Amino acid sequence: MSLKPVLDALDKIAGTRAAKQKKKYIEQSLDIPYFKEVVLNAYDSRKTFNINKFPKKASTLIKKANDDAIFDMLTTLSQKKGASNVEISKLHNLCADDATCEIVSRIVNKDLRCGVNLKTWKIYYPSLFEHSPMLCEFAVRYLRRYDTFSDELDQFVSFCGGWDNVIGSIKANGVRVWIDTVPARPSYISRSGKLYENFHILNKDSITLAKELQRRYNLEEMPTLDGEVTFEGEDFQDQMRQVRRIKDMDPSKFRLVLFDCPSLPFDQAERSYILTEMIEELHKEGVLTKTSFTEEVVFDDFDDFKKYFLDVVFKRKLEGLVLKKSDENYEFRRSKFWCKVKDWFSADLKVIGVEEGTGKYEGMLGALIVDFNGVSVRVGSGYSDTQRVSFFRDPPVIVEVEYKTVTKDGSMQHPSFVKEREDLIGTM
């Protein structure tokens, strides 16, 4: 089987950035043989293939088979915990040409590389499973340098109707996962829809908790779980390396910090109470071993909140807090009912280089390169389009940069431009 017509169609779709034009090209492609099968296999998050790398060149041992053989093989692999080298070779030998190898490679990597997201594909293929985790619309920064919280904090508390209608939830320093427990093997899905392949050690806890929630609350399907996976004893960068590996990684230290269950039809306060009590009960029974519920707290007023943030979040070097409106249901989108609060550093740094942008930023600033204690750091976010044009032509001398923390190699985690510091020229 050759999937070259599908690859040609995807490359055509990728060749335009205009959403309307992409949709036009998609509509022209819908009748291409196996176009639908390619899209469904690539974007159904319930299908995982556990293939780290697939050959981009056709095999010299191409095997003749029926036209559905590739997709039959992909279905078989998606139902297994991992693909053996023999199975990968068998799949490779079904690919008639390099174009087909490229398509299969994109499928197993869950990205067709055409600039089309899941929501757009669902217009044409409504059966595609969609994951929609709740995200924070409000974002507050505590700036250590100025001992102040950004204005969004007051806006969120006012929206909630006061501090007595706010729940604070500790944000674990790990990776967000939306856990689909409907398949025989749970799927651990990132915020952006990518699959994490190596969290299988959490399957027993996830299924146990989901079954108990389904039984107690008469849910039609096994419920979705929402939480954070952490890796004990490692910093953020080391966690990311472990999370992305398929081979040569140690899963024994993965832990699930649960903070919600989107399937429960109750408000935030009731969902939190249910999960706290149930997880504690299942822990005492010894049936949960790697799952805990996030630490939660309520506040009397701003002073109480600030004291908790400084005495607990700040001193324990935690990731931050998520403030939640207590009387609202889970929303499957970016929601004004949640507000993240993070601790940020800032520093005034000399600009030592300029990097041109790509894509829509071509011919404009992509990033300023700054000197951070002798380490060259790329700062690519925080600029307006006007600043990207002017800074590319005439870069600032000194800038203030906010960042989350210092990494092991002496760089900055998540650096972001704040403002120019012309007042410091000649003093540094």
C-alpha positions in Angstrom: 0.0 0.0 0.0 1.2 3.5 -0.8 0.0 6.5 1.2 1.7 9.0 -1.0 -1.6 10.8 -2.0 -2.3 11.3 1.7 1.2 12.7 2.4 0.8 15.1 -0.6 -2.5 16.3 0.8 -1.1 16.8 4.3 1.9 18.7 2.9 -0.5 20.9 0.9 -2.5 21.6 4.1 0.8 22.4 6.0 1.8 24.8 3.3 -0.7 27.5 4.3 -1.1 29.2 7.7 -4.6 30.5 6.9 -7.3 28.6 8.8 -9.9 28.9 6.1 -7.5 27.7 3.4 -6.5 24.7 5.6 -10.1 23.8 5.9 -10.6 24.1 2.2 -7.7 21.8 1.5 -9.0 19.3 4.1 -12.4 19.2 2.4 -10.7 18.5 -0.9 -8.8 15.6 0.7 -11.7 13.8 2.5 -12.3 11.3 -0.4 -8.6 10.4 -0.8 -8.3 6.6 0.1 -7.1 6.1 3.7 -7.0 9.8 4.5 -9.7 9.3 7.2 -7.9 6.2 8.6 -4.6 8.2 8.9 -6.3 11.1 10.7 -8.2 8.8 13.1 -5.1 6.7 14.0 -2.9 9.8 14.5 -5.3 11.9 16.7 -7.3 9.3 18.6 -5.6 9.6 22.0 -6.9 6.2 23.1 -4.5 4.7 20.5 -0.9 4.5 21.6 1.8 2.6 19.7 4.8 2.7 22.0 7.3 3.1 19.1 10.1 5.5 19.8 11.4 5.7 16.2 10.1 4.5 12.9 12.2 4.2 9.7 11.7 7.0 7.2 12.9 4.9 4.2 11.1 1.9 2.7 12.3 -1.6 3.4 14.0 -3.7 0.8 11.8 -6.6 2.0 8.4 -5.1 1.2 5.7 -7.6 2.0 2.6 -7.8 -0.2 -0.6 -7.6 1.8 -4.2 -6.4 1.6 -4.7 -2.6 1.6 -5.8 -2.6 5.2 -2.8 -4.4 6.5 -1.0 -1.3 7.9 -4.0 -0.1 9.8 -4.8 -3.6 11.1 -1.2 -3.8 12.4 -1.5 -0.4 14.0 -4.6 -1.5 15.8 -2.9 -4.6 17.0 0.1 -2.6 18.3 -2.2 0.0 20.0 -3.7 -2.9 22.1 -0.3 -4.0 23.4 2.0 -2.5 26.1 4.8 -2.1 23.7 6.0 -2.9 20.2 8.8 -5.4 19.8 11.6 -4.9 17.2 10.0 -7.8 15.2 6.6 -6.1 15.2 8.1 -2.7 14.1 10.0 -4.5 11.3 6.7 -6.2 10.2 5.0 -2.9 10.1 7.9 -1.4 8.2 7.8 -4.1 5.6 4.2 -3.3 4.8 5.2 0.3 3.7 5.4 0.4 -0.1 7.5 3.6 -0.3 9.2 6.3 1.6 6.0 8.4 1.6 4.1 5.6 3.4 7.0 5.3 5.9 6.7 9.0 6.6 3.0 8.8 7.2 3.3 5.8 9.6 6.1 7.7 11.4 3.8 10.7 11.9 1.0 8.4 13.1 3.0 6.7 15.8 4.3 10.1 16.9 0.7 11.4 17.1 1.4 14.4 14.9 0.6 14.7 11.2 2.7 17.9 11.0 0.1 19.9 9.0 -0.8 22.6 11.6 -4.3 21.3 12.2 -5.5 20.7 15.8 -7.9 18.1 17.2 -10.8 20.5 17.4 -10.6 21.2 13.6 -10.3 17.5 12.8 -13.4 16.8 14.9 -15.4 19.0 12.5 -14.9 16.4 9.9 -14.6 13.3 12.1 -16.9 13.8 15.1 -16.1 10.4 16.5 -12.5 11.4 17.5 -12.1 11.2 21.2 -11.3 14.7 22.6 -9.7 15.5 25.9 -10.5 19.0 27.3 -8.8 19.6 30.6 -9.8 22.6 32.6 -7.2 25.4 32.5 -6.7 28.5 34.5 -7.9 31.7 32.8 -6.5 33.9 35.6 -2.7 33.9 36.2 -1.1 35.6 39.2 2.6 36.2 39.8 4.2 36.8 43.2 7.3 38.9 42.4 9.9 38.3 45.1 11.8 41.4 44.1 8.8 43.6 44.9 7.0 41.5 47.5 3.8 41.9 45.6 1.1 39.9 43.8 0.0 41.0 40.3 -3.5 42.6 39.9 -5.2 39.5 38.7 -5.4 38.2 42.3 -7.8 41.0 43.3 -9.8 40.4 40.1 -10.2 36.7 40.7 -11.1 37.0 44.4 -13.7 39.7 43.5 -15.1 37.4 40.8 -15.5 34.6 43.4 -17.3 36.9 45.8 -14.6 37.0 48.4 -12.1 34.8 50.1 -14.7 32.6 51.8 -15.6 31.2 48.3 -12.0 30.3 47.4 -10.2 26.9 47.8 -6.4 26.9 47.5 -4.9 23.8 45.9 -1.1 23.1 46.1 0.4 22.7 42.6 2.8 19.8 42.4 6.0 20.2 40.5 5.4 17.7 37.8 3.5 17.2 34.6 -0.3 17.6 34.2 -2.1 14.5 33.1 -5.7 13.9 32.1 -6.3 10.2 32.6 -8.8 8.4 30.4 -9.7 5.2 32.2 -12.3 3.9 29.7 -9.8 1.8 27.7 -8.5 -1.5 29.1 -5.2 0.3 29.6 -5.5 3.9 30.9 -4.3 6.7 28.7 -2.2 9.5 30.3 -2.7 12.6 28.1 -0.8 15.9 28.3 -2.4 19.3 28.4 -1.7 19.7 24.7 -3.1 16.2 23.8 0.1 14.2 23.6 0.3 10.8 25.1 2.7 9.9 27.9 3.8 6.3 27.2 5.6 5.4 30.4 3.1 5.9 33.3 1.9 2.3 33.3 3.0 1.8 36.9 0.1 4.1 37.9 -2.5 1.9 36.0 -3.5 -0.1 39.1 -4.2 2.9 41.2 -6.0 4.8 38.3 -8.3 1.8 37.6 -9.0 1.1 41.3 -10.0 4.7 42.0 -12.0 5.1 38.8 -14.0 1.9 39.4 -14.8 2.9 43.0 -16.0 6.4 41.8 -18.1 4.8 39.1 -19.7 2.4 41.6 -20.5 4.9 44.3 -21.8 7.6 42.1 -23.6 5.5 39.4 -21.5 7.0 36.6 -22.4 5.7 33.1 -18.7 5.3 32.1 -15.4 5.0 34.0 -14.6 8.5 35.0 -11.8 10.8 33.8 -9.1 11.7 36.4 -7.2 15.0 36.5 -3.8 15.4 38.3 -0.1 15.8 38.2 2.5 13.1 37.8 5.7 13.7 39.8 9.0 11.8 40.0 10.3 11.5 43.5 13.7 13.0 44.3 14.3 14.7 41.0 14.2 18.4 39.9 12.0 19.6 37.1 14.5 19.1 34.3 15.3 15.5 35.4 11.5 14.8 35.7 11.1 15.9 32.1 13.8 13.6 30.9 12.2 10.7 32.7 8.7 11.5 31.4 9.8 11.6 27.7 11.8 8.4 27.7 10.4 5.2 26.5 13.5 3.1 27.1 16.1 3.2 29.9 13.9 5.0 32.4 12.9 4.1 35.9 9.1 4.2 36.5 9.2 3.1 40.1 9.3 6.7 41.5 6.4 8.0 39.5 3.6 9.3 41.7 0.1 10.6 40.9 -1.1 13.7 42.8 -4.8 13.9 42.0 -6.7 17.2 42.1 -10.0 16.6 40.3 -12.4 14.2 38.7 -14.2 16.0 35.7 -16.8 13.2 35.6 -18.3 14.0 39.0 -21.4 16.2 38.5 -20.8 18.3 41.7 -19.3 21.7 42.5 -15.6 22.2 43.3 -16.0 21.9 47.1 -18.0 18.7 46.9 -15.6 17.1 44.3 -12.6 18.0 46.6 -14.4 16.5 49.6 -15.3 13.3 47.8 -11.8 12.7 46.4 -10.1 13.6 49.7 -12.2 11.1 51.7 -12.1 8.3 49.1 -8.3 8.4 48.6 -7.7 8.4 52.3 -10.0 5.5 52.7 -8.4 3.5 49.9 -5.0 4.2 51.3 -6.0 2.8 54.7 -7.3 -0.3 52.9 -3.9 -0.7 51.1 -5.4 -0.6 47.6 -3.8 2.7 46.6 -0.1 2.9 46.8 1.1 5.6 44.4 -1.7 8.1 44.5 -2.5 11.0 46.8 -4.9 13.9 46.8 -3.4 17.4 46.5 -3.0 19.5 49.7 -5.9 22.0 49.9 -6.6 25.0 52.2 -9.1 27.8 52.7 -8.3 31.4 53.7 -9.9 34.0 56.0 -8.6 37.0 54.0 -5.7 38.3 51.9 -3.3 38.4 54.9 -4.1 34.8 55.7 -3.5 33.9 52.0 -0.2 35.8 51.8 1.1 34.2 55.1 0.3 30.7 53.7 1.9 31.5 50.4 5.1 32.8 52.0 5.3 30.3 54.9 4.3 27.2 52.9 4.6 27.6 49.1 7.6 30.0 49.2 9.6 28.3 51.9 9.0 24.7 50.7 9.9 25.8 47.2 6.6 24.4 45.8 5.4 25.0 42.2 2.6 27.3 43.3 -1.1 27.4 44.1 -4.3 27.0 42.1 -7.1 29.0 43.5 -10.6 27.6 42.7 -14.1 29.0 42.9 -15.7 26.6 45.3 -19.3 26.6 44.1 -18.7 25.8 40.4 -18.7 22.6 38.3 -15.7 21.5 36.2 -15.4 23.3 32.9 -13.9 21.5 29.9 -11.9 24.5 28.7 -9.8 27.5 29.9 -11.9 28.6 32.8 -12.3 31.8 34.9 -13.2 29.5 37.8 -9.5 28.6 38.3 -6.5 30.9 39.0 -2.8 29.9 39.2 -0.5 31.7 41.5 3.3 31.2 41.0 6.4 32.5 42.7 8.7 34.3 40.3 12.2 35.9 40.4 13.4 38.8 38.3 16.8 40.1 37.3 18.3 43.0 35.4 20.5 41.6 32.7 22.7 42.8 29.8 21.6 41.9 26.3 24.5 40.2 24.4 22.7 39.0 21.3 19.6 39.0 19.1 17.9 36.0 17.4 15.6 36.4 14.5 12.2 34.8 14.7 10.6 32.2 12.5 7.1 31.7 11.1 5.0 34.8 11.8 8.0 36.4 13.5 10.3 36.1 10.5 12.1 39.4 10.0 11.3 40.3 13.6 12.8 39.5 17.0 12.6 35.8 18.0 14.6 36.2 21.2 17.0 38.4 23.1 20.1 36.6 24.3 21.1 37.8 27.8 24.0 37.3 30.1 22.8 35.5 33.3 25.8 35.1 35.6 28.0 34.2 32.7 25.5 31.9 31.1 23.9 32.9 27.7 20.1 32.6 28.0 17.6 32.9 25.3 14.5 35.0 26.3 11.8 34.4 23.7 8.6 35.5 25.4 6.9 38.5 26.9 7.3 40.9 23.9 4.6 42.8 22.0 4.7 42.6 18.2 5.8 46.3 18.2 8.7 45.4 20.5 9.7 42.5 18.3 10.0 44.9 15.4 11.9 47.6 17.2 14.1 45.4 19.3 15.2 43.5 16.2 16.4 46.7 14.6 17.7 48.4 17.8 18.0 45.9 20.7 17.9 47.3 24.3 21.1 47.3 26.4 19.7 46.1 29.7 16.3 44.4 30.4 14.4 43.0 33.3 13.6 39.3 33.0 11.3 37.2 35.1 12.0 33.5 35.6 10.7 30.6 37.6 13.9 29.2 39.0 17.6 28.6 38.3 18.3 25.3 36.5 21.0 22.9 37.3 23.2 24.2 34.5 22.9 27.8 35.8 20.3 29.0 33.3 16.8 30.3 33.9 13.6 28.3 33.8 10.8 29.9 31.7 12.5 33.3 31.3 10.2 36.1 30.1 10.9 39.8 29.1 9.4 42.4 31.5 10.7 45.8 30.4 13.7 47.8 29.3 16.0 49.2 32.0 17.4 52.3 30.3 17.9 53.8 33.8 20.6 51.2 34.5 22.8 51.9 31.4 26.3 52.7 32.6 25.8 51.2 36.0 26.3 47.5 35.1 
